Amino acid sequence: MRSAVRLTGVSKGAVLRLLVSVGNACAAYQDRVIRNVAAKRVQIDEIWSFVGCKEKNVTVEKMEAGICGDVHRD
């Protein structure tokens, strides 16, 4: 984000608004144009992220409370 602000000379808010606008336009375009795709095979990667901290850094108290750690969606 800082690089985009520095390169363009506009505010961070302006860059974020543009990203939202372009994202919405791309979503609308895909919804309109990509239809009836006959897929014989679909390959997706797993989604991994962490909440609060990585699993290796979770304390017993946090683990018992279920408030942080790794999140996997396969």
ZATOR-9688 format. One record per atom (N, C-alpha, C): residue in three letters; x, y, z; atom name. Coordinates in steps of 0.1 Angstrom, whole numbers, plus 5000, padded with zeros to 4 digits. Each point is the difference from the previous one (the first is absolute). Layout:
! residues N
@guza:Ala	c1:X	c2:Y	c3:Z	mardo:CA $
...
END
This chain:
! residues 74
@guza:Met	c1:5008	c2:4988	c3:5000	mardo:N $
@guza:Met	c1:4992	c2:5012	c3:5000	mardo:CA $
@guza:Met	c1:5009	c2:5013	c3:5000	mardo:C $
@guza:Arg	c1:5010	c2:4999	c3:5008	mardo:N $
@guza:Arg	c1:5009	c2:5012	c3:5001	mardo:CA $
@guza:Arg	c1:5007	c2:5003	c3:4987	mardo:C $
@guza:Ser	c1:5003	c2:4989	c3:4993	mardo:N $
@guza:Ser	c1:5007	c2:5001	c3:4987	mardo:CA $
@guza:Ser	c1:4990	c2:5007	c3:4990	mardo:C $
@guza:Ala	c1:4988	c2:4995	c3:5000	mardo:N $
@guza:Ala	c1:4990	c2:5006	c3:4990	mardo:CA $
@guza:Ala	c1:4998	c2:5015	c3:5003	mardo:C $
@guza:Val	c1:4999	c2:5003	c3:5013	mardo:N $
@guza:Val	c1:4998	c2:5014	c3:5004	mardo:CA $
@guza:Val	c1:5012	c2:5008	c3:4995	mardo:C $
@guza:Arg	c1:5012	c2:4995	c3:5003	mardo:N $
@guza:Arg	c1:5012	c2:5007	c3:4996	mardo:CA $
@guza:Arg	c1:5001	c2:5002	c3:4985	mardo:C $
@guza:Leu	c1:4997	c2:4989	c3:4993	mardo:N $
@guza:Leu	c1:5002	c2:5001	c3:4985	mardo:CA $
@guza:Leu	c1:4989	c2:5009	c3:4993	mardo:C $
@guza:Thr	c1:4988	c2:5000	c3:5006	mardo:N $
@guza:Thr	c1:4990	c2:5008	c3:4993	mardo:CA $
@guza:Thr	c1:4999	c2:5014	c3:5006	mardo:C $
@guza:Gly	c1:5004	c2:5002	c3:5012	mardo:N $
@guza:Gly	c1:4999	c2:5013	c3:5006	mardo:CA $
@guza:Gly	c1:4987	c2:5004	c3:5005	mardo:C $
@guza:Val	c1:4991	c2:4990	c3:5002	mardo:N $
@guza:Val	c1:4986	c2:5002	c3:5005	mardo:CA $
@guza:Val	c1:4999	c2:4994	c3:5014	mardo:C $
@guza:Ser	c1:4990	c2:5003	c3:5007	mardo:N $
@guza:Ser	c1:4998	c2:4995	c3:5013	mardo:CA $
@guza:Ser	c1:4997	c2:4985	c3:5001	mardo:C $
@guza:Lys	c1:5003	c2:4994	c3:5012	mardo:N $
@guza:Lys	c1:4997	c2:4986	c3:5002	mardo:CA $
@guza:Lys	c1:4985	c2:4998	c3:4998	mardo:C $
@guza:Gly	c1:4991	c2:5009	c3:5005	mardo:N $
@guza:Gly	c1:4986	c2:4998	c3:4998	mardo:CA $
@guza:Gly	c1:4996	c2:5000	c3:4986	mardo:C $
@guza:Ala	c1:5006	c2:5008	c3:4991	mardo:N $
@guza:Ala	c1:4997	c2:5000	c3:4986	mardo:CA $
@guza:Ala	c1:5004	c2:4987	c3:4993	mardo:C $
@guza:Val	c1:5011	c2:4994	c3:5004	mardo:N $
@guza:Val	c1:5004	c2:4987	c3:4995	mardo:CA $
@guza:Val	c1:4990	c2:4989	c3:5004	mardo:C $
@guza:Leu	c1:4996	c2:5001	c3:5013	mardo:N $
@guza:Leu	c1:4991	c2:4990	c3:5005	mardo:CA $
@guza:Leu	c1:4986	c2:5001	c3:4993	mardo:C $
@guza:Arg	c1:4996	c2:5012	c3:4998	mardo:N $
@guza:Arg	c1:4987	c2:5002	c3:4993	mardo:CA $
@guza:Arg	c1:5001	c2:4994	c3:4986	mardo:C $
@guza:Leu	c1:5011	c2:5003	c3:4993	mardo:N $
@guza:Leu	c1:5002	c2:4995	c3:4987	mardo:CA $
@guza:Leu	c1:5000	c2:4984	c3:4999	mardo:C $
@guza:Leu	c1:5007	c2:4994	c3:5010	mardo:N $
@guza:Leu	c1:5000	c2:4986	c3:5001	mardo:CA $
@guza:Leu	c1:4986	c2:4994	c3:5002	mardo:C $
@guza:Val	c1:4992	c2:5006	c3:5008	mardo:N $
@guza:Val	c1:4986	c2:4996	c3:5002	mardo:CA $
@guza:Val	c1:4992	c2:5001	c3:4987	mardo:C $
@guza:Ser	c1:5002	c2:5011	c3:4994	mardo:N $
@guza:Ser	c1:4992	c2:5003	c3:4987	mardo:CA $
@guza:Ser	c1:5004	c2:4990	c3:4990	mardo:C $
@guza:Val	c1:5013	c2:4998	c3:4998	mardo:N $
@guza:Val	c1:5005	c2:4990	c3:4990	mardo:CA $
@guza:Val	c1:4995	c2:4986	c3:5003	mardo:C $
@guza:Gly	c1:5001	c2:4996	c3:5013	mardo:N $
@guza:Gly	c1:4996	c2:4987	c3:5005	mardo:CA $
@guza:Gly	c1:4985	c2:4998	c3:4997	mardo:C $
@guza:Asn	c1:4992	c2:5010	c3:5002	mardo:N $
@guza:Asn	c1:4986	c2:4999	c3:4997	mardo:CA $
@guza:Asn	c1:4997	c2:4999	c3:4986	mardo:C $
@guza:Ala	c1:5007	c2:5007	c3:4991	mardo:N $
@guza:Ala	c1:4999	c2:4999	c3:4986	mardo:CA $
@guza:Ala	c1:5004	c2:4987	c3:4995	mardo:C $
@guza:Cys	c1:5011	c2:4994	c3:5005	mardo:N $
@guza:Cys	c1:5004	c2:4987	c3:4996	mardo:CA $
@guza:Cys	c1:4990	c2:4989	c3:5004	mardo:C $
@guza:Ala	c1:4995	c2:5001	c3:5012	mardo:N $
@guza:Ala	c1:4989	c2:4990	c3:5004	mardo:CA $
@guza:Ala	c1:4988	c2:5001	c3:4991	mardo:C $
@guza:Ala	c1:4996	c2:5012	c3:4997	mardo:N $
@guza:Ala	c1:4988	c2:5002	c3:4992	mardo:CA $
@guza:Ala	c1:5003	c2:4994	c3:4986	mardo:C $
@guza:Tyr	c1:5012	c2:5003	c3:4994	mardo:N $
@guza:Tyr	c1:5003	c2:4995	c3:4987	mardo:CA $
@guza:Tyr	c1:5000	c2:4984	c3:5000	mardo:C $
@guza:Gln	c1:5007	c2:4994	c3:5010	mardo:N $
@guza:Gln	c1:5000	c2:4986	c3:5001	mardo:CA $
@guza:Gln	c1:4986	c2:4994	c3:5001	mardo:C $
@guza:Asp	c1:4992	c2:5006	c3:5008	mardo:N $
@guza:Asp	c1:4986	c2:4995	c3:5002	mardo:CA $
@guza:Asp	c1:4992	c2:5001	c3:4987	mardo:C $
@guza:Arg	c1:5003	c2:5010	c3:4992	mardo:N $
@guza:Arg	c1:4993	c2:5002	c3:4988	mardo:CA $
@guza:Arg	c1:5005	c2:4991	c3:4988	mardo:C $
@guza:Val	c1:5013	c2:4998	c3:5000	mardo:N $
@guza:Val	c1:5006	c2:4994	c3:4988	mardo:CA $
@guza:Val	c1:5003	c2:4985	c3:5002	mardo:C $
@guza:Ile	c1:5005	c2:4996	c3:5011	mardo:N $
@guza:Ile	c1:5004	c2:4986	c3:5003	mardo:CA $
@guza:Ile	c1:4987	c2:4992	c3:5003	mardo:C $
@guza:Arg	c1:4995	c2:4993	c3:4991	mardo:N $
@guza:Arg	c1:4988	c2:4992	c3:5002	mardo:CA $
@guza:Arg	c1:5002	c2:4986	c3:4994	mardo:C $
@guza:Asn	c1:4993	c2:4990	c3:5006	mardo:N $
@guza:Asn	c1:5000	c2:4986	c3:4995	mardo:CA $
@guza:Asn	c1:5013	c2:4995	c3:4996	mardo:C $
@guza:Val	c1:5010	c2:5001	c3:5009	mardo:N $
@guza:Val	c1:5013	c2:4994	c3:4998	mardo:CA $
@guza:Val	c1:4999	c2:4985	c3:5003	mardo:C $
@guza:Ala	c1:5003	c2:4992	c3:4989	mardo:N $
@guza:Ala	c1:5000	c2:4986	c3:5002	mardo:CA $
@guza:Ala	c1:5013	c2:4995	c3:5005	mardo:C $
@guza:Ala	c1:5002	c2:4999	c3:5013	mardo:N $
@guza:Ala	c1:5012	c2:4996	c3:5006	mardo:CA $
@guza:Ala	c1:5000	c2:4985	c3:5002	mardo:C $
@guza:Lys	c1:5010	c2:4993	c3:4995	mardo:N $
@guza:Lys	c1:5001	c2:4986	c3:5003	mardo:CA $
@guza:Lys	c1:5009	c2:4998	c3:5013	mardo:C $
@guza:Arg	c1:5009	c2:5009	c3:5002	mardo:N $
@guza:Arg	c1:5008	c2:4999	c3:5012	mardo:CA $
@guza:Arg	c1:5003	c2:5014	c3:5006	mardo:C $
@guza:Val	c1:4998	c2:5001	c3:5012	mardo:N $
@guza:Val	c1:5003	c2:5013	c3:5007	mardo:CA $
@guza:Val	c1:5011	c2:4998	c3:5011	mardo:C $
@guza:Gln	c1:5010	c2:5007	c3:4999	mardo:N $
@guza:Gln	c1:5011	c2:4999	c3:5010	mardo:CA $
@guza:Gln	c1:5001	c2:5013	c3:5008	mardo:C $
@guza:Ile	c1:4999	c2:4999	c3:5013	mardo:N $
@guza:Ile	c1:5001	c2:5012	c3:5009	mardo:CA $
@guza:Ile	c1:5011	c2:4997	c3:5010	mardo:C $
@guza:Asp	c1:5006	c2:5010	c3:5005	mardo:N $
@guza:Asp	c1:5010	c2:4999	c3:5011	mardo:CA $
@guza:Asp	c1:4993	c2:5002	c3:5013	mardo:C $
@guza:Glu	c1:5006	c2:4994	c3:5010	mardo:N $
@guza:Glu	c1:4994	c2:5002	c3:5013	mardo:CA $
@guza:Glu	c1:5002	c2:5014	c3:5005	mardo:C $
@guza:Ile	c1:4991	c2:5005	c3:5008	mardo:N $
@guza:Ile	c1:5001	c2:5013	c3:5006	mardo:CA $
@guza:Ile	c1:5005	c2:4999	c3:5014	mardo:C $
@guza:Trp	c1:5011	c2:5007	c3:5003	mardo:N $
@guza:Trp	c1:5005	c2:4999	c3:5014	mardo:CA $
@guza:Trp	c1:5003	c2:5014	c3:5005	mardo:C $
@guza:Ser	c1:4996	c2:5003	c3:5012	mardo:N $
@guza:Ser	c1:5003	c2:5013	c3:5006	mardo:CA $
@guza:Ser	c1:5001	c2:4998	c3:5015	mardo:C $
@guza:Phe	c1:5002	c2:5010	c3:5007	mardo:N $
@guza:Phe	c1:5000	c2:4999	c3:5014	mardo:CA $
@guza:Phe	c1:4993	c2:5012	c3:5006	mardo:C $
@guza:Val	c1:4994	c2:4998	c3:5012	mardo:N $
@guza:Val	c1:4993	c2:5010	c3:5007	mardo:CA $
@guza:Val	c1:5007	c2:5003	c3:5013	mardo:C $
@guza:Gly	c1:5005	c2:5012	c3:5002	mardo:N $
@guza:Gly	c1:5006	c2:5004	c3:5013	mardo:CA $
@guza:Gly	c1:5015	c2:4996	c3:5000	mardo:C $
@guza:Cys	c1:5003	c2:4988	c3:4997	mardo:N $
@guza:Cys	c1:5014	c2:4995	c3:5000	mardo:CA $
@guza:Cys	c1:5001	c2:4987	c3:4993	mardo:C $
@guza:Lys	c1:5011	c2:4996	c3:4996	mardo:N $
@guza:Lys	c1:5002	c2:4987	c3:4994	mardo:CA $
@guza:Lys	c1:4999	c2:4989	c3:5010	mardo:C $
@guza:Glu	c1:4996	c2:4988	c3:4996	mardo:N $
@guza:Glu	c1:4997	c2:4989	c3:5009	mardo:CA $
@guza:Glu	c1:5012	c2:4997	c3:5010	mardo:C $
@guza:Lys	c1:5012	c2:5001	c3:4995	mardo:N $
@guza:Lys	c1:5012	c2:4997	c3:5008	mardo:CA $
@guza:Lys	c1:5001	c2:5010	c3:5012	mardo:C $
@guza:Asn	c1:4994	c2:5012	c3:4999	mardo:N $
@guza:Asn	c1:5001	c2:5010	c3:5010	mardo:CA $
@guza:Asn	c1:4987	c2:5001	c3:5009	mardo:C $
@guza:Val	c1:4991	c2:4991	c3:4998	mardo:N $
@guza:Val	c1:4988	c2:5000	c3:5008	mardo:CA $
@guza:Val	c1:5002	c2:4995	c3:5014	mardo:C $
@guza:Thr	c1:4996	c2:5008	c3:5010	mardo:N $
@guza:Thr	c1:5002	c2:4995	c3:5014	mardo:CA $
@guza:Thr	c1:4988	c2:4991	c3:5004	mardo:C $
@guza:Val	c1:5002	c2:4993	c3:5011	mardo:N $
@guza:Val	c1:4989	c2:4990	c3:5004	mardo:CA $
@guza:Val	c1:4987	c2:5008	c3:5003	mardo:C $
@guza:Glu	c1:5001	c2:5012	c3:5006	mardo:N $
@guza:Glu	c1:4988	c2:5008	c3:5003	mardo:CA $
@guza:Glu	c1:4993	c2:5004	c3:4988	mardo:C $
@guza:Lys	c1:5007	c2:5004	c3:4990	mardo:N $
@guza:Lys	c1:4994	c2:5005	c3:4987	mardo:CA $
@guza:Lys	c1:4994	c2:4988	c3:4993	mardo:C $
@guza:Met	c1:5007	c2:4988	c3:5000	mardo:N $
@guza:Met	c1:4995	c2:4989	c3:4994	mardo:CA $
@guza:Met	c1:4987	c2:4995	c3:5006	mardo:C $
@guza:Glu	c1:4999	c2:5000	c3:5013	mardo:N $
@guza:Glu	c1:4988	c2:4996	c3:5007	mardo:CA $
@guza:Glu	c1:4988	c2:5010	c3:4997	mardo:C $
@guza:Ala	c1:5004	c2:5012	c3:4999	mardo:N $
@guza:Ala	c1:4990	c2:5010	c3:4997	mardo:CA $
@guza:Ala	c1:4996	c2:5000	c3:4985	mardo:C $
@guza:Gly	c1:5008	c2:4994	c3:4992	mardo:N $
@guza:Gly	c1:4997	c2:4999	c3:4985	mardo:CA $
@guza:Gly	c1:5000	c2:5014	c3:4993	mardo:C $
@guza:Ile	c1:5009	c2:5009	c3:5005	mardo:N $
@guza:Ile	c1:5000	c2:5013	c3:4994	mardo:CA $
@guza:Ile	c1:5011	c2:5003	c3:4990	mardo:C $
@guza:Cys	c1:5009	c2:4990	c3:4998	mardo:N $
@guza:Cys	c1:5010	c2:5002	c3:4990	mardo:CA $
@guza:Cys	c1:5006	c2:4987	c3:4995	mardo:C $
@guza:Gly	c1:5008	c2:5001	c3:4990	mardo:N $
@guza:Gly	c1:5007	c2:4988	c3:4994	mardo:CA $
@guza:Gly	c1:4998	c2:4999	c3:4985	mardo:C $
@guza:Asp	c1:5004	c2:4989	c3:4995	mardo:N $
@guza:Asp	c1:4999	c2:4997	c3:4986	mardo:CA $
@guza:Asp	c1:4985	c2:4998	c3:4996	mardo:C $
@guza:Val	c1:4998	c2:5004	c3:4987	mardo:N $
@guza:Val	c1:4986	c2:4997	c3:4994	mardo:CA $
@guza:Val	c1:5003	c2:4993	c3:4987	mardo:C $
@guza:His	c1:4994	c2:4988	c3:4998	mardo:N $
@guza:His	c1:5002	c2:4993	c3:4988	mardo:CA $
@guza:His	c1:4987	c2:4998	c3:4993	mardo:C $
@guza:Arg	c1:4999	c2:5002	c3:4987	mardo:N $
@guza:Arg	c1:4988	c2:4996	c3:4992	mardo:CA $
@guza:Arg	c1:5005	c2:4992	c3:4988	mardo:C $
@guza:Asp	c1:4997	c2:4988	c3:5000	mardo:N $
@guza:Asp	c1:5004	c2:4991	c3:4989	mardo:CA $
@guza:Asp	c1:4989	c2:4998	c3:4990	mardo:C $
END
